Every structure is written in C-alpha cells, then in structure tokens.
Amino acid sequence: MSDMPARLNAPEQHTMSTPLLSVEGISVRFAGIKALTDVSFQVMPGELFAVIGPNGAGKTSLFNVLSRVYQPVAGKVTFDGHDLLQLKTYQAVRTGIARTFQNLGQFPTSTVLEYLLLGRHTRMHSGILRGGMYIGITRNEEKKNRAYCMHILELVGLQHVSNAPLGSLPYGLQKRADVARALALEPKLLLLDEPVAGMSLEETEDIAAVILDIKEQLGITQILVEHDMALVMGIADRILVLDFGRVIAQGVPAEVQANPDVIKAYLGEEFGSGVTDTLPISTNDKL
C-alpha cells in the first residue's frame, strides 16, 4: 500500500490511559431472547480490537449498539466523552464513528469516487441550494473533498479504479471500497464488520494490509468483527470473545487462543473439555 498522503492526518487522540470507547454492562433483548448479556470492555486510542465468536454469539448486535441501530435494555456506552446511548445514528456518525457492512451492493452504478463522496456528507456544508448551483464556495468545497477522497483511494490502493462503477469491480475491491467509504468520514472509531467474508486468501491478505495501514499510518482506532481466525490472531492487539451473548474471554491473541472456554465454544464440549493446547489456527481456518 502507498504511504499516507500528507493531507490525511490521524485523528486527535486521548492519552493512552484514557479509553476512547468504554462499554459497561450492555444487555440487548428481543422478545425475551437475550442477544447480549452484561457485556463490558474498553478500547484504547489507536488500538486494533477484535470481537470474535461462533455464529449467533452477538457480534452484529454489539455493532448495532455501537452504531446506534439498537438500543440496549441495560448498560452504558461512553465514546470520546459522549454518552453514546443518548445519540441518534446520524449524531454518532458526527462524533466520529464509521462502519463497514457485511453485505455489498449499495449504489452499484456510482463511481468509486462518488461512493467515497457519499461518505463525506457530514463534512460538507453547502446545502442543497448551493449544491445545485455549484458555484463559488460549493465548487471549492467539492474540489477539496474530491481531493481528500482521492488520497483515501491511494491509501487503500484503489486510485486506478476511481472512475469505475462500483458494481463493476471484483468482490474484493468492492469490500476495499467500502472500507474507503467509511474512512472518508474521517472517523475516530472504525467498525469493520467481517471485511474479508467470502474472500480468497490473496484478497484477505490485501484487506489485512489495508487494516494495518489504517492503524499505522492514520492511527484510527478499529474494532474488527471477523470469522477468519488467522487474520484476527495475526493483526489484532486484543480480542474479545462472545458466546451466546456473553463475554467468555478477553486479552491478547495468545491468551485468547489458549483459553479453554474459547476452545470449547468453537470445538464443542466433547472436544474442548480435554484440550489444553491452543486452537489449531492456520491461514485457511475460518471458524
């Protein structure tokens, strides 16, 4: 990947002793079904934090709380000094939370550059009337935002397809474009929802490189939900493990990989109870 463009600055961060995100005792229920129960964790500025767990563990429900789609029945979430649970979805975006999505297909006829410009909407101030006239301040504003989006595309290695229709790109490049669209918001926290789902090994390695560039060059805090265990164990700073909506482990990759409860959750009671070694992780394991 290319070096960080000079005009892409890392977001202002707290001291390393102050969490950017603090989740305390979150519970989510649907008609008596418990999706999350008493989930607590903290994410530090600049950290690459991963959330893993079997299907139905509550990972997407957690992301929906953080992006303000779901309102929990209990708990507290503090983000960058804000009571996140008091904010609406668009307000959470303005405070600096951006998200990618598992499913693609949004705006397939838009060019890649236009798709990123959609992600800049909270940074634009001209309004509909001035935008329709496209003169003066509006024209200058759009030029600046187009230039910013091109810098993002350079960072993720998509500058060569900036004018291509989004739907014409291979699946892996569309996923990369979705990450770029989220970056265009200039987030303080980036939520990555299964960014390598359905990808080949080569495509997975490309996305992993992008994620690491975001961390190392932009300093953006990231939360990664992913089933690809090799990816998670290889790039995450810390990992939270959910099972049936509850936290069963939390720590650095080596600790989580060796945790008997984690092994049991993935391999089952019959196999997990007698396992004392680490999870068998290879580059092809997608649990």
C-alpha positions in Angstrom: 0.0 0.0 0.0 1.1 3.6 -0.6 2.4 5.8 2.1 0.0 8.1 3.9 -0.7 11.3 2.0 0.4 14.4 3.7 -3.2 15.7 3.9 -4.5 12.7 5.7 -3.9 13.4 9.3 -4.5 11.0 12.2 -7.5 12.0 14.4 -6.7 13.7 17.7 -6.4 11.0 20.3 -6.7 10.9 24.1 -3.8 9.8 26.3 -3.2 6.1 26.2 -4.5 5.7 29.7 -7.9 7.0 28.7 -10.2 4.7 26.7 -11.7 6.0 23.6 -14.7 3.6 24.0 -16.0 2.2 27.2 -18.8 -0.4 27.2 -20.3 -1.2 30.6 -22.8 -4.0 31.3 -24.6 -3.8 27.9 -27.6 -6.1 27.5 -29.8 -6.5 24.4 -33.0 -8.5 24.2 -35.6 -9.2 21.6 -39.0 -10.5 22.9 -37.3 -12.4 25.7 -34.3 -13.6 23.6 -31.0 -12.4 25.1 -28.7 -11.3 22.3 -26.2 -9.7 24.7 -25.9 -10.0 28.4 -23.8 -7.8 30.6 -21.1 -7.2 28.0 -18.2 -4.9 29.2 -14.9 -3.9 27.6 -12.8 -0.9 26.8 -10.9 0.1 23.6 -7.9 2.3 23.8 -7.0 5.1 21.2 -5.2 3.7 18.2 -6.0 0.1 19.2 -7.0 -2.7 16.8 -9.6 -4.5 18.9 -11.2 -7.7 17.6 -14.6 -9.3 18.5 -14.9 -13.0 17.7 -17.4 -15.8 18.5 -19.4 -18.5 16.9 -22.5 -17.7 14.7 -25.2 -16.2 16.9 -22.7 -15.1 19.6 -24.0 -11.5 19.5 -21.2 -9.8 17.4 -23.6 -8.0 15.0 -25.9 -7.0 17.8 -22.9 -5.4 19.5 -22.0 -3.4 16.4 -25.6 -2.3 16.0 -25.5 -0.9 19.5 -22.2 1.0 18.8 -23.6 2.4 15.5 -26.9 3.3 17.3 -29.2 0.9 15.4 -30.1 -1.0 18.6 -30.9 0.5 22.0 -29.8 -1.8 24.8 -32.1 -2.6 27.7 -29.3 -2.0 30.2 -25.8 -0.7 30.3 -23.7 2.4 29.4 -21.5 3.3 26.4 -19.1 6.2 26.5 -17.3 7.3 23.3 -14.9 10.1 23.2 -16.5 11.7 26.2 -20.1 11.3 24.9 -22.9 9.2 26.3 -23.3 7.3 23.1 -26.7 5.8 24.0 -28.2 9.3 24.1 -27.3 9.9 20.4 -29.2 9.1 17.3 -27.4 7.3 14.4 -26.5 10.4 12.5 -25.2 12.0 15.7 -23.0 9.1 16.4 -21.5 9.5 12.9 -20.8 13.1 13.6 -19.0 12.2 16.8 -16.6 10.1 14.7 -18.0 6.5 14.3 -17.9 4.9 10.9 -18.9 1.4 9.9 -18.5 -1.0 7.0 -21.1 -3.7 6.2 -21.1 -7.4 5.6 -23.3 -7.1 2.5 -22.4 -5.1 -0.5 -24.5 -3.8 -3.4 -25.1 -0.2 -2.4 -25.1 2.3 -5.3 -23.6 -0.1 -7.9 -23.8 2.4 -10.7 -21.9 5.1 -8.8 -18.3 5.5 -9.5 -15.9 4.6 -6.7 -15.0 8.2 -6.2 -18.7 9.2 -6.0 -19.2 6.4 -3.4 -16.5 7.9 -1.2 -18.0 11.4 -1.6 -21.2 9.9 0.0 -19.0 9.2 3.0 -18.1 12.9 3.1 -21.6 14.1 3.6 -21.1 15.1 7.3 -18.1 17.2 6.2 -19.9 19.2 3.6 -21.7 22.4 4.5 -23.0 23.9 1.2 -26.6 22.5 1.4 -29.0 21.6 -1.4 -29.5 25.1 -2.9 -25.8 26.0 -3.2 -25.0 22.4 -4.3 -27.5 22.7 -7.1 -25.9 26.0 -8.3 -22.4 24.6 -8.0 -20.6 28.0 -7.8 -18.1 29.7 -5.5 -17.8 28.1 -2.1 -19.7 25.0 -3.2 -17.3 24.3 -6.1 -14.2 24.9 -3.9 -15.7 22.6 -1.2 -16.3 19.8 -3.6 -12.8 20.1 -5.1 -11.3 19.8 -1.6 -13.5 16.8 -0.8 -12.7 15.1 -4.1 -9.0 15.6 -3.4 -9.4 14.1 0.1 -11.2 11.1 -1.3 -8.5 10.5 -3.9 -6.0 10.5 -1.1 -8.1 7.8 0.6 -8.2 5.8 -2.6 -4.4 6.0 -2.8 -4.1 4.7 0.7 -6.2 1.6 0.0 -4.8 1.1 -3.5 -7.9 1.9 -5.5 -6.9 5.2 -7.2 -6.7 3.3 -10.5 -10.4 2.5 -10.4 -11.7 5.8 -9.1 -13.9 6.4 -12.1 -15.1 2.8 -12.5 -18.7 1.9 -11.5 -18.7 0.3 -8.1 -20.7 -2.7 -9.2 -18.2 -3.5 -11.9 -15.4 -4.2 -9.5 -14.4 -7.7 -8.3 -15.8 -8.6 -4.9 -12.6 -8.0 -3.1 -12.2 -4.5 -4.5 -15.8 -3.6 -3.6 -15.1 -4.6 0.0 -12.0 -2.4 -0.1 -14.0 0.4 -1.5 -16.5 0.1 1.4 -13.6 0.5 3.9 -12.5 3.6 1.9 -16.1 5.0 2.1 -16.0 4.6 5.9 -12.6 6.3 6.0 -13.9 9.2 4.1 -15.9 10.2 7.2 -12.6 10.8 9.0 -13.7 8.6 11.9 -12.1 8.3 15.3 -13.5 4.8 15.5 -13.9 2.4 12.5 -16.2 -0.6 12.9 -15.2 -3.3 10.4 -18.0 -5.9 10.0 -16.5 -9.1 8.5 -14.3 -7.3 6.0 -12.9 -10.5 4.5 -16.0 -12.6 4.4 -16.1 -14.7 1.2 -12.7 -13.7 0.1 -9.8 -15.7 -1.3 -6.5 -15.9 0.6 -4.9 -13.2 -1.6 -7.9 -10.8 -1.2 -7.8 -11.4 2.6 -4.1 -10.5 2.7 -4.8 -7.3 0.7 -7.5 -6.3 3.2 -5.3 -7.1 6.1 -2.6 -4.8 4.7 -5.2 -2.0 4.4 -6.3 -2.5 8.0 -2.7 -2.3 9.2 -2.1 0.8 7.1 -5.1 2.4 8.7 -3.7 1.6 12.1 -0.1 2.5 11.5 -0.5 5.5 9.1 -3.7 7.1 10.2 -3.8 6.0 13.9 -7.5 5.3 13.7 -9.0 3.1 16.4 -10.6 0.0 14.9 -13.0 -2.7 16.1 -12.9 -5.8 13.9 -15.6 -8.4 13.8 -14.4 -11.4 11.8 -14.6 -15.2 11.5 -11.2 -15.6 9.9 -9.2 -16.6 12.9 -5.8 -16.5 11.2 -6.5 -12.8 10.3 -7.7 -11.9 13.8 -4.8 -13.7 15.6 -2.3 -12.1 13.2 -3.2 -8.5 13.4 -5.4 -7.8 16.5 -3.9 -6.1 19.6 -6.6 -7.5 21.9 -9.6 -9.8 21.4 -13.0 -10.1 23.0 -14.7 -13.4 22.7 -18.5 -13.7 22.8 -20.6 -16.9 23.1 -24.4 -16.8 23.4 -24.2 -13.1 24.1 -21.8 -13.3 27.0 -18.1 -12.4 27.3 -16.1 -15.7 27.8 -12.6 -14.3 27.3 -10.7 -11.1 26.7 -7.0 -10.5 26.2 -4.1 -10.6 23.8 -4.3 -13.2 20.9 -2.0 -15.7 22.7 -4.1 -15.6 25.8 -7.4 -16.0 23.9 -6.1 -18.7 21.7 -5.1 -20.8 24.7 -8.3 -20.2 26.7 -10.2 -23.5 27.4 -13.6 -21.7 27.3 -12.8 -20.3 23.8 -11.7 -23.7 22.6 -14.9 -25.3 24.0 -17.1 -22.6 22.3 -15.5 -23.3 18.9 -14.9 -27.1 19.1 -17.7 -28.1 21.4 -17.9 -29.8 24.8 -16.7 -33.2 23.6 -13.5 -31.8 22.1 -13.0 -28.7 24.2 -13.0 -30.2 27.6 -9.9 -32.2 27.1 -8.0 -29.7 25.0 -5.1 -27.9 26.8 -3.2 -26.8 23.7 -4.1 -23.7 21.6 -6.7 -23.6 18.9 -5.4 -25.1 15.7 -5.0 -22.0 13.6 -3.8 -21.9 10.0 -4.1 -19.4 7.2 -7.1 -21.3 5.9 -9.0 -21.6 9.1 -12.3 -19.7 9.0 -14.3 -20.5 12.2 
